Amino acid sequence: MIEISQRYLRVADYIENEVGFQKWFRCHFPGLRYNVTTTNMVKSLNSMLVIVREFSYIALLDVIQEKMSKWWNERRIVSMSLTSPLTLNRENELRPRFTGSNGLLTIQLNPVFDIDRLPCAHAIAAALHARVGVYSLVLPYYTKEYYILAYQQTIYPVGSQSQWDVLDEVVSRVVLPREVKDRNGERPKNSRYPSAGEFRNCKNRCGKCGQLGHYKKKCHSEAGSTEGNPPTNMTTL
């Protein structure tokens, strides 16, 4: 926060006075936010649908249903094969802490335990000294039982359209096709525009000037210019 204040004073003032730390820091949030960011989930789903989102709505829903059913089945198999009380990731995170608790004796818990709801090495040492089960200190959502309950439901495929129970007002509604803009021969953009501060590795090389970052059609160099790298379709002697 000090670094933000030094570089962007207005941003720091907005975060501290208008947004509030409870919406920006996990340690100040009144509820449980875990350690999962929703933005990564959205990006993963968009990358999965980058091609099929050009399909019709029915075909798009079929692809989503098929993919979700596959994920559900895979996670259901994993949850049923667990032999530890916790999920695999939380168990792998807890075991090094248990090893690090050897020889420790503390009466004050680490604040990390209050945020992650997963006991740290000091909390484990205190629990062993007080003869308290270590797994009893873990949030129930990390346990095998909750993992099984999360994926116990079955995702059924969509039936035939002849079997759908559609309201009359929906059937009588006229849905016009979306307006298609003339792109002047340009191919449609399938990837999103990078946000502020986001950089991407550019791999496009112009066939006219040989520079990276654009195509031959959008090249602004003079015809016959030999500046820059040689084009990919030319042979260098």
PADREN-320213 format. One record per residue: z, x, y of N, C-alpha, C, O in turn. Coordinates in steps of 0.05 Angstrom, whole numbers, padded with zeros to 5 digits, always signed. Each point is the difference from the previous one (the first is absolute). Example, Ala and Ser with C-alpha at 12.3 -4.5 7.8 and 13.67 -1.06 7.14 Angstrom:
<recs>
+00156+00264-00114+00000-00018+00024+00000+00018+00024+00013+00021+00000
-00027-00028+00021+00001+00016+00024+00014-00015+00022+00004+00010+00022
</recs>
This chain:
<recs>
+00000+00016-00024+00000-00016+00024+00000+00017+00025-00012-00007+00020
+00025+00030-00021+00001+00018+00023-00028+00011+00005-00008+00002+00023
-00007+00004-00044-00027+00011+00003-00018-00021+00012-00017+00006+00017
+00020-00031-00025-00016-00022+00011+00006-00004+00030-00018-00004+00016
+00044+00006-00009+00008-00003+00028-00011+00022+00017-00007-00005+00023
+00004+00029-00034-00010+00022+00016-00030-00002+00004-00010+00008+00021
-00004-00020-00040-00030-00001+00002-00010-00027+00010-00018+00000+00016
+00031-00022-00024-00009-00026+00008+00024-00016+00009+00013-00014-00016
-00007+00016+00041+00024-00013+00011-00001-00030-00001+00019-00013-00007
-00043+00001+00013-00003-00029+00000+00002-00011-00029+00011-00021-00004
-00022+00036-00015+00002-00008-00028+00029+00000-00009+00009-00019-00014
+00006+00040+00020+00028+00001-00007+00016-00022+00012+00017-00011-00013
-00023+00004+00038+00015-00022+00013-00007-00026-00013+00018-00017-00003
-00043+00013-00005-00008-00025-00013+00013-00003-00027+00010-00021-00007
-00009+00043-00009+00013-00001-00026+00030-00005+00002+00011-00015-00016
+00001+00028+00035+00030-00001+00001+00010-00026+00013+00020-00011-00009
-00034+00001+00030+00010-00023+00015-00013-00026-00007+00013-00021+00002
-00039+00021-00009-00014-00025-00006-00002-00006-00030+00007-00021-00009
-00016+00041-00006-00003-00004-00029+00027+00001-00014+00007-00018-00016
+00009+00038+00022+00026+00003-00012-00001+00017-00025-00020+00000-00015
+00041+00016+00011+00001+00018-00023+00000-00015-00027-00009+00010-00020
+00019-00035+00020+00002-00015-00025-00027-00007-00011-00002-00007-00024
-00019+00008+00040-00027-00006-00010-00016+00025-00004-00024-00001-00008
+00036+00024+00012-00015+00025-00001+00013+00020-00020-00015+00016-00012
+00041-00017+00009+00014+00018-00018+00012-00016-00023+00012-00021+00004
-00015+00031-00028+00012-00013-00023+00030+00000+00001+00013-00019-00009
-00001+00040+00020+00029+00002+00001+00013-00021+00019+00023-00006-00003
-00039-00004+00022+00010-00020+00019-00008-00028-00007+00009-00019+00012
-00026+00015-00033-00009-00026-00007+00023-00015-00014+00012+00011-00018
-00007-00036+00026+00022-00015-00012-00004-00008-00029+00020-00004-00014
-00045+00003+00005-00005-00008-00028-00007+00024-00017+00006+00023+00007
-00020-00028-00029-00009+00021-00018-00030+00003+00002-00015-00019-00005
+00006+00043+00012-00029+00005+00003-00010+00018-00022-00024+00004-00002
+00042+00007-00014-00008+00019-00021-00016+00023+00012+00004+00008+00023
-00022+00004-00039-00016+00022+00010-00030-00005-00004-00015+00019-00006
+00007-00044+00008-00028-00007-00004-00012-00009+00026+00012-00016+00015
-00035+00027-00009-00015-00008+00025-00022-00019-00007-00016+00005-00019
+00014-00027+00033-00020-00021-00006-00027+00009+00008-00020-00010-00011
+00017+00029+00030-00026+00008+00009-00016+00013-00022-00024-00004-00003
+00038+00020-00014-00014+00013-00022-00010-00020-00021-00021+00003-00012
+00036-00025+00009-00009-00021-00019-00025-00013+00010-00019-00006-00015
+00018+00000+00042-00024-00012+00011-00024+00018-00002-00022-00010-00006
+00026+00035+00011-00023+00019-00002-00010+00002-00029-00024+00002-00004
+00042-00002-00015-00008+00002-00028-00015-00025-00008-00020+00002-00015
+00028-00025+00024-00014-00025-00007-00027-00001+00014-00019-00009-00012
+00017+00018+00036-00026+00001+00014-00019+00019-00014-00024-00007-00003
+00034+00030-00005-00018+00019-00014-00009-00011-00027-00022+00006-00009
+00038-00022-00004-00008-00012-00025-00021-00022+00004-00017-00003-00017
+00017-00011+00040-00018-00022+00005-00023+00009+00018-00014-00018+00011
+00010+00043-00006-00020+00009+00019-00028-00008-00008-00017-00004+00018
+00011+00001-00043-00026-00008-00010-00001-00030-00005-00019-00014+00008
+00039+00004-00022-00001-00028-00009+00005-00020+00023-00005-00024-00004
+00015+00033+00026+00004-00019+00022-00026-00010+00013+00000-00018+00016
-00022+00030-00024-00026-00010+00008-00010-00022-00018-00020-00013+00006
+00034+00007-00028-00007-00021-00018+00007-00027+00012+00012-00002+00021
-00020-00019-00035+00009-00027+00008+00029-00003-00005+00013+00015-00014
-00001-00036+00026+00029-00004-00002+00009-00004-00029+00021+00011-00008
-00036-00026-00007+00008-00005-00028+00000+00026-00016+00018+00005-00015
-00039+00011+00019-00002+00025-00015+00022+00019+00010+00012+00015-00016
-00006-00015+00042+00021+00017+00010+00027-00007-00011+00016+00017-00008
-00010-00043+00006+00025-00009-00012+00002+00007-00029+00022+00006-00010
-00044-00008-00004+00000+00008-00029+00007+00029-00003+00015+00008-00018
-00026+00010+00035+00006+00028-00002+00030+00005+00006+00012+00016-00013
-00002-00029+00034+00028+00004+00007+00018-00010-00023+00020+00013-00007
-00027-00036-00004+00016-00010-00023+00000+00018-00024+00020+00005-00013
-00044+00006+00007-00002+00019-00022+00016+00025+00004+00013+00010-00018
-00015+00001+00042+00015+00024+00006+00030-00004+00000+00015+00016-00011
-00006-00038+00023+00029-00007+00000+00010-00004-00029+00022+00008-00006
-00038-00022-00010+00008-00004-00028+00003+00026-00015+00018+00004-00016
-00036+00015+00022+00001+00026-00013+00025+00015+00009+00014+00012-00017
-00008-00012+00043+00024+00014+00010+00025-00013-00011+00018+00015-00009
-00017-00041+00008+00024-00014-00010+00004+00007-00029+00023+00006-00008
-00044-00005-00008+00003+00006-00028+00009+00028-00005+00017+00005-00017
-00028+00014+00032+00008+00028-00002+00029+00004+00007+00014+00014-00014
-00005-00026+00035+00028+00003+00008+00019-00015-00018+00023+00008-00004
-00032-00030-00008+00016-00014-00019+00004+00017-00025+00022+00000-00011
-00042+00014+00002+00002+00018-00023+00019+00023+00006+00017+00007-00016
-00019+00004+00041+00018+00022+00007+00028-00009+00002+00018+00013-00010
-00013-00037+00022+00027-00010+00002+00013-00005-00027+00024+00004-00003
-00039-00014-00016+00011-00006-00026+00005+00025-00017+00015-00001-00019
-00028+00023+00026+00003+00025-00015+00022+00018+00012+00004+00022-00011
+00008-00030+00033+00021+00017+00012+00025+00002-00019+00008-00020-00011
+00002+00043+00009+00024+00005-00016+00025+00005+00017+00022+00001-00011
-00026+00003+00037+00023+00006+00018+00007-00025+00015-00017-00018+00002
+00041+00016+00009+00008-00024+00015-00016-00004+00026-00002-00022+00010
-00010+00044+00001-00014-00002+00025-00030+00003-00005-00009+00007-00021
-00006-00012+00042-00029+00005-00001-00006+00030-00002+00018+00016+00005
-00042-00010-00013-00006+00028-00006+00003+00018+00025+00011+00021-00001
-00022-00030+00024+00002+00016+00024+00029+00004+00010+00007+00022+00008
+00009-00044-00009+00027+00002+00009+00017+00017-00020+00019+00014+00009
-00026-00015-00034+00015+00016-00020-00007+00029+00004+00018+00017-00001
-00043-00010+00007-00007+00028+00005+00012+00010+00026+00005+00024+00003
+00000-00042+00016+00013+00008+00025+00030+00003-00003+00013+00016+00013
-00001-00031-00031+00029+00001-00004+00009+00023-00017+00022+00011+00004
-00038-00003-00024+00009+00021-00018+00005+00027+00014+00021+00012-00006
-00038-00002+00024+00007+00025+00014+00025-00003+00017+00015+00020+00002
-00009-00043+00008+00024-00004+00015+00025+00001-00018+00021+00011+00007
-00025-00022-00031+00022+00001-00019+00006+00029-00008+00023+00008-00003
-00044+00008-00001+00004+00029-00007+00012+00014+00024+00017+00018-00005
-00024-00024+00029+00011+00013+00023+00029-00008+00006+00013+00013+00017
-00003-00034-00029+00027-00008+00005+00021+00016-00016+00024-00004+00004
-00033+00021-00022+00019+00016-00016+00016+00018+00018-00012+00016+00015
+00038-00017-00017+00017+00017+00016+00007-00011+00027+00015+00013+00015
-00027-00036-00007+00006-00011+00026+00023-00019-00001+00003-00014-00020
+00012+00013+00041+00022-00019+00002+00002-00009+00029+00005+00017+00018
-00011-00042-00012-00001-00009+00027+00013-00027+00002+00003-00015-00019
+00006+00008+00043+00013-00026+00006-00016-00015+00021+00007-00023+00007
-00029+00034+00002-00017-00013+00020-00029+00000-00010-00011+00021-00008
-00001-00045+00009-00027-00003-00010-00021+00010+00020+00005-00002+00024
-00027+00011-00034-00022+00009+00017-00013-00025+00012-00004-00020-00015
-00003+00020+00041-00014-00024+00012-00026-00007-00014-00008-00023+00002
-00004+00041-00016-00025-00006-00014+00004-00022-00021-00017-00016-00005
+00041+00016-00006+00007-00020-00021+00000-00028+00012-00008-00019-00013
+00016+00016+00039+00000-00026+00013-00028-00010+00006-00003-00024+00004
-00016+00042-00001-00027-00008+00007-00017-00006-00025-00013-00021-00002
+00013+00040-00017-00017-00003-00023+00013-00017-00022-00014-00010-00018
+00040+00006+00019+00015-00015-00021-00004+00014-00027+00001-00013-00021
-00004+00039+00022-00001+00017-00024+00020+00023+00004-00003+00015+00019
+00023-00013-00036+00022+00019+00006-00010+00029+00001-00016+00009-00016
+00026+00006+00036-00006+00028+00003+00018+00016-00018+00016-00011-00015
-00018+00038+00016+00016+00017-00018+00029-00003+00006+00017+00000-00018
-00009-00003+00044+00028-00003+00007+00011-00027-00010+00022-00001-00010
-00039-00020+00012+00009-00026-00010+00003+00000-00030+00019-00012-00011
-00036+00026-00003+00002+00002-00029+00025+00015-00008+00014-00008-00018
-00009+00030+00032+00025+00015-00006+00025-00016+00005+00019+00001-00016
-00019-00017+00038+00023-00017+00005+00003-00022-00021+00022-00007-00008
-00045-00004-00001+00001-00021-00020+00010+00011-00027+00016-00014-00013
-00025+00038+00005+00009+00011-00025+00030+00007+00002+00015-00003-00020
-00006+00012+00043+00029+00006+00003+00017-00026-00001+00022+00001-00011
-00033-00023+00021+00015-00025+00000-00006-00017-00025+00009-00022-00002
-00025+00034-00017-00007-00014-00025-00015-00026+00006+00006-00021-00013
-00025+00022+00031-00017-00023+00007-00028+00006-00010-00010+00022+00003
-00002-00042-00015-00028+00004-00010-00019+00006+00022-00001-00014+00021
-00015+00035-00025-00019+00008+00021-00021-00022+00004-00008-00006+00023
-00002-00006-00044-00020-00021+00002+00010-00025+00014-00016-00016+00011
+00042+00012-00010+00011-00023+00014-00002+00003+00031+00002-00019+00014
-00007+00043-00005-00003+00005+00029-00029-00003+00009-00006+00000+00024
-00013-00003-00043-00028-00003+00007-00007-00028+00007+00011-00019-00012
-00028+00015+00031-00009-00027+00008-00013-00014-00024-00016+00013-00014
+00023-00038+00009-00012-00014-00024-00030-00001+00000-00012-00002-00022
-00001+00003+00045-00029-00001+00001-00013+00024-00013-00024-00001-00006
+00039+00023+00002-00011+00024-00013+00003-00001-00030-00009+00018-00014
+00021-00038+00003+00006-00001-00029-00024-00010-00016-00019-00011+00011
+00021+00016-00037-00022-00008-00018-00002-00030-00001-00022-00011-00002
+00044-00004+00003-00001-00029-00001-00016-00012+00023-00016-00018-00004
+00020+00028+00028-00014-00010+00023-00030+00007-00002-00017-00015+00009
+00011+00038-00020-00027+00009-00003-00015-00019-00019-00023-00007+00004
+00037-00001-00026-00013-00018-00019-00004-00028+00012-00020-00012-00004
+00040+00003+00020-00003-00026+00013-00022-00001+00020-00012-00021+00005
+00006+00044+00008-00020+00001+00021-00028-00005-00012-00017-00011+00014
+00013+00018-00039-00027-00002-00012+00000-00018-00025-00017+00003-00017
+00036-00021+00015+00001-00017-00023-00020-00024+00001-00008-00011-00020
+00000+00004+00045-00019-00022+00003-00028+00008-00008-00007+00024+00000
-00009-00043-00008-00027+00005-00008-00020-00010+00021+00004-00023+00011
-00023+00039-00004-00021-00008+00019-00023-00011-00016-00014+00014-00015
+00009-00040+00018-00021-00014-00015-00026+00001+00015+00000-00001+00025
-00022+00003-00039-00026+00000+00014-00007-00027+00011+00011-00020-00008
-00028+00021+00028-00009-00025+00013-00019-00015-00019-00018+00012-00011
+00023-00038+00007-00016-00016-00018-00028-00006+00011-00006+00008+00023
-00009-00023-00038-00027-00007+00009+00002-00019+00024+00019-00015+00002
-00039+00016+00015+00000-00017+00024-00001-00029-00007+00009-00017+00016
-00020+00010-00039-00001-00028-00008+00028-00011-00006+00003-00024-00001
+00016+00041-00004+00027-00008-00006+00019+00001+00024+00024-00006-00002
-00034+00013+00025+00016+00002+00024+00007-00028+00011-00017-00019-00001
+00041+00016+00010+00009-00025+00013-00001+00004+00030+00019+00009+00012
-00042-00016+00000-00004+00005+00028+00002-00026+00016-00010-00021-00009
+00023+00021+00032+00003-00024+00016-00027-00008+00012-00018+00017+00005
+00015-00043+00000-00025-00011+00011-00006+00012+00027-00023+00005+00007
+00043-00002+00009-00004+00011+00027-00010+00029+00000-00014+00009+00018
+00021+00005-00040-00009+00028-00003-00029+00000-00009-00016+00016+00009
+00009-00035-00028-00027-00001-00010-00020-00008+00022-00022+00010+00001
+00030-00028+00017-00018-00010+00021-00002+00020+00023-00016-00005+00018
+00032+00025-00018-00001+00019+00023-00024+00018-00003-00005+00011-00022
-00009-00007+00044-00024+00017+00000+00008+00028+00010+00011+00003+00022
-00016+00017-00038+00007+00027+00007-00026+00015+00006-00017+00004-00019
+00013+00005+00043-00024+00014+00008+00002+00029-00007+00022+00011+00000
-00044+00002-00006+00001+00029-00006+00007+00015+00025-00004-00009+00023
+00016+00032-00026+00008+00016+00022-00024+00011+00015-00022+00003-00011
+00026+00002+00037-00022+00010+00016-00005+00029-00006+00018+00016-00001
-00043-00010-00004-00009+00027-00007-00013+00013+00025-00019-00011+00011
+00030+00033-00003-00011+00014+00023-00021+00020-00009+00001+00012-00021
-00021-00009+00038-00022+00019-00006+00010+00029+00006+00009+00006+00022
-00010+00010-00042+00011+00028+00002-00022+00020+00007+00004+00024-00001
-00028-00034+00007-00023+00018+00006-00005+00021-00021-00004+00024+00006
+00005-00033-00031-00006+00018-00022+00023+00018-00009-00003+00015-00019
+00027-00017+00032+00023+00017-00007+00014-00013-00024+00002-00024-00002
+00008+00041-00015+00015-00010-00023+00028-00009+00009+00011+00011+00018
-00001-00032-00030+00027-00011+00008+00022+00021-00006-00002+00015-00019
+00022-00016+00036+00023+00018-00003+00020-00012-00020+00009-00022+00004
-00002+00037-00024+00018-00009-00021+00028+00012+00004+00020-00012-00011
-00017+00033+00025+00026+00013+00004+00011-00008+00027-00016-00005+00019
+00042+00005-00016+00012-00007+00025-00001+00023+00020-00005+00023-00008
+00008-00029+00033+00001+00020+00020+00027+00015+00000+00020-00013-00002
-00020+00039+00004+00025+00014+00000+00017-00007+00025-00010-00003+00022
+00036+00001-00026+00018-00007+00021+00006+00025+00017-00009+00022-00006
+00025-00026+00027+00006+00022+00018+00016+00021-00014+00020-00006-00014
-00028+00031+00016+00014+00022-00013-00008+00005-00028+00011+00018-00013
-00030-00034+00002-00009+00003-00027-00026+00015-00001-00019-00007+00015
+00017+00027-00031-00024+00017-00002-00011-00001-00028+00015-00002-00020
-00041+00002+00018-00013+00000-00026-00019+00023-00003-00011+00010+00020
+00008-00001-00044-00018+00022-00005-00029-00010+00000-00007-00017-00016
-00008+00027+00034-00028-00009+00003-00018+00017-00018+00000+00025+00002
-00015-00038-00019-00017+00014-00019-00030-00006+00005-00017+00009-00016
+00011-00024+00037-00028-00007+00006-00014+00024+00014+00010+00010+00020
-00032-00002-00030-00016+00022+00012-00027-00011+00009-00014-00013-00016
+00007+00019+00040-00025-00010+00011-00023+00016-00013+00001+00024-00003
-00022-00039-00005-00024+00012-00012-00019+00012+00021-00020+00011-00007
+00026-00015+00033-00017+00010+00021+00010+00026+00013-00014+00019+00002
+00040-00019+00005+00012+00023+00013+00019+00015-00017+00007+00023+00006
+00001-00035-00029+00018+00014-00018+00029-00002+00007+00017+00012-00014
-00009-00026+00036+00027-00002+00008+00015-00022-00016-00012-00019-00010
+00038+00022+00008+00017-00020-00013+00008-00021+00020+00002+00005+00024
+00002-00029-00035+00011-00022+00017-00019-00022+00006+00008-00020+00012
-00033+00022-00018-00019-00022+00006-00024+00003-00019-00004+00019-00015
-00013-00041+00016-00024-00001-00017-00024+00008+00017+00001+00004+00025
-00023-00001-00039-00025+00008+00014-00009-00022+00020-00011+00007+00021
+00016-00032-00028-00008-00022+00017+00014+00000+00027-00011-00009+00020
+00036+00019-00020+00016+00000+00024+00002+00027+00013+00018+00005+00017
-00035+00013-00025+00000+00027+00011-00011+00000+00028-00021-00012+00005
+00035+00026+00014-00009+00001+00028-00011+00027+00007-00006+00005+00023
+00002+00013-00042-00011+00026+00006-00030-00002+00004-00013-00019-00009
+00002+00038+00022-00029+00000+00006-00016+00005-00026+00010+00013-00018
-00033-00024+00017-00017+00002-00023-00008+00029-00004-00009+00014+00019
+00012-00004-00043-00007+00028-00006+00021+00020+00007-00006+00024-00001
+00030-00034+00009+00021+00019+00008+00010+00015-00024+00003-00012-00022
+00002+00037+00024+00009+00017-00022+00029+00007+00003+00010+00017-00015
+00005-00030+00034+00028+00007+00004+00016-00012-00022-00007-00020-00012
+00030+00033+00006+00018-00010-00021-00009+00009-00027-00017+00017-00003
+00029-00030-00017-00006+00007-00028-00027-00011-00007-00009-00020+00011
-00005+00032-00030-00026-00009-00008+00002-00027-00015+00020-00004-00014
-00039-00014+00017+00001-00026-00014+00001+00005-00030-00009+00020-00010
+00020-00040-00003+00003+00002-00029-00026-00002-00015-00002+00010-00023
-00019-00022+00035-00026-00002-00013-00019+00023+00006-00024-00002-00006
+00034+00024+00019-00016+00023+00006+00010+00024-00016+00023+00002-00007
-00041+00015+00002+00006+00024-00016+00003+00024+00019-00019+00006+00016
+00042+00008-00017+00005+00022+00017-00010+00026-00013+00008+00006-00023
-00025+00009+00036-00011+00024-00011+00018+00024+00006-00006+00022-00008
</recs>
